[in-house]
C-alpha cells in the first residue's frame, strides 16, 4: 500500500467520523445542532437489554486473499462525547455565557479514540483488543461570568476479529466493535445514553501481502463467499487502487470513495455540497458568524476558512465534471419517438416496447421481482426480492438491455415516476411475474 492510499483512507475515515459533527448554520443554538450524533452510535449492552433503540455491537464480514503468513491491521475509530456545561455566577446551568464580549455556549465535544489489532490470518483466534475510555471532570473559571465544566463518562468496549479459512488462500474476517459499559437506566434521555456510547464507529483494515474483495462487485475468486457475508452497522468498501485497504463505515459508500480534490476542507454537514455551504456561510451576518465561531474550534476553523476563500478556489467548486466519455454518434430515432421523448431518455438510450425473458414477454407495465447480481449500487442490497413495476425498457449503444423500474411498495414511487427517476437493472437481474388477475 502506498502512502497516498493511506492518506486517502484517513481522509475518508475522518469525513465519516465527523459526519454531522456540527451542522449549518454552525451555531450551538440551531435546532438541528441539538440533535446530532446520528451515525455509528454503539450503546452499552446493558441499555439494549432494557429496550435501548441502538445496537451494542456493529460488525461486518470481508473476504481477503493472502499469502501464507500474511496479516491484517484492523483499527476501530470512534468519538467519546465530552459535555461542556456552562454555569452562571450563581452556579446555575445555562445555555450560554458572555465572557469578555465573546459568547461561550454549552456544547458536546468529540474526543477521538482508536483501538488496533494485528490479525495473523494463519494464527489462532479470536483476536481481541479491549479498551476503556476513562471518565473525567474538569471545571474552568470564566471570570465573574461563571464557569465551564467539561465532563466525560467512562466507556468500555471491545474490538474483535474472527478469521475463518475458506479455500485457496481466501479468508473471511468477521470484525465487530462492541460497547459493554456496565451502565443502564430506564427512561434515560438520549443525551445520557450517548455520553456512554461510542459515536461515529468505523473500521479501517489494511492487508499486508493480501487483497480484499469488494462486497459490492466481488471478483471471481470471491463470488462463492461474498453472498454469505453479512454486516450490521458497518458497510465495507475498498479504498485506493491496490485493494489492500478497506473502510467499513456506518453509512453506505461506493468502492474507492475519496474526498473531492476541490474541497477546501470539511463542512461536516450531512451530504455536504461544498459550494452551496460555502455560499451559505458567506451569507451569514457578522453576528451569526461570531456565534458559529464560539460553538466549537472546528466550526470556528470552517467559518474562518470560508471567509478567506480566494475567488479561484470558490470557482473551482462550481460545475466540476468527474468523467467525460466520447459519444461517436447518437442513434437514429425510432419511428414514433419524438425529440422531447428522446431528450427525456438521454443520449445513448433507445426505447424498446417489450423484451423476451425466457418464455416470458416483459413489457412496460409488467411486474418483476428484483434479483440484483452485479451490485453496481450498494443500495441494490435493499432491492433484493422486492417487486417492481417496469416503467420503460431501454437498449444502450452497446446493445445491452435494461429495465427502468419503480419498487411497488416504495411510498415515493409516484414521485419518482413523476420525476422520471428510476432504478435500472439488467435483464438477468429480474424474474418475470405472472400478470395479476383482477376481479370485476
Protein Blocks (a to p, Z undefined) as FASTA:
>chain_A
ZZklmmmmmmmmmmmmmgokaccehiaklmklmmghkbhpacdfklmmnopabdfbdcdd
ddddddehiacddddddddddddddddfkopacfbdceehiacddddddddddddddddf
kbccddddddddddddddddehjnbccdddddddddddddddddfbehiacdddddddfb
dcddehiafklmmmmccehiacddddehiacddfklccfklmmmmmmpccehiacddehj
kopaccddfbdcdehiacdfklgbdehighiafklmmmmmmmpcfklmmmmmmmpmklmm
mmmmmmmgcfklmmmmgopafbdcddfbacdddehiafklmmmnoghiacdfbdcehjbc
cdehiacddddfklmafklmmmgopacddfbdcddfkopacdddddfklmklmmmmmnop
acdddfklcccdddddddZZ
